Amino acid sequence: MLHPYSFILNLNSFEVDAFLKQHQAYLHYTIADFNQDLQTLEEVQQQQQN
């Protein structure tokens, strides 16, 4: 399973984990969080196109 941030950072799951640890970002990020962030991103992108 891919890490939720894999597509954003263009990294695999191990690289994402290393990146987050390196930046001391220890997150409890759920699928619901991911879906909400994705919806927000899509709304912002649509607003920028208008």
N, C-alpha and C positions, 0 to 999 in steps of 0.2 A: 504494500500500500504506500502510495506517495504521501509525503508530508504535505499538509495544507499550503505551505509556503513554497513548495518546490516549483510550481509554475511561475510564481512571481519572481523568484530569485534565479530561475533557470539552473537549479542545482538538484542533485539527487537527495534522498532523505538523510543519508549520512552527512553529506556536506551541509545541508540545512541545519541539522543538529549541531554540528561543529560551529557554524556561523553564529547561531543563537547563543551557544555557550561562550564563544569568544567575546560576544557583546553583552554578556551577562543578562540575557533575555530568556529567562526560564518561564515559559508560558504554559498555561493550561488552556489550550485552544481547542474547542470542540467543533464538531461538524456544524452545529447550529451557528456558532460564531463565524465559521468560514462562509456559510450560506448567507448570513446577514452582511458580511463584508463584501461578498460577491454582488449581492443585490445593490448595495450602496455604490460600488464601483460602476456598475452598469448604469445606475441613475445619473451619476456624475458625468460619465462619458456621454450620455444622451443629452444632458444639459449643455455640455460643451459644443455639441454638434448643432444645437439650435441657435 
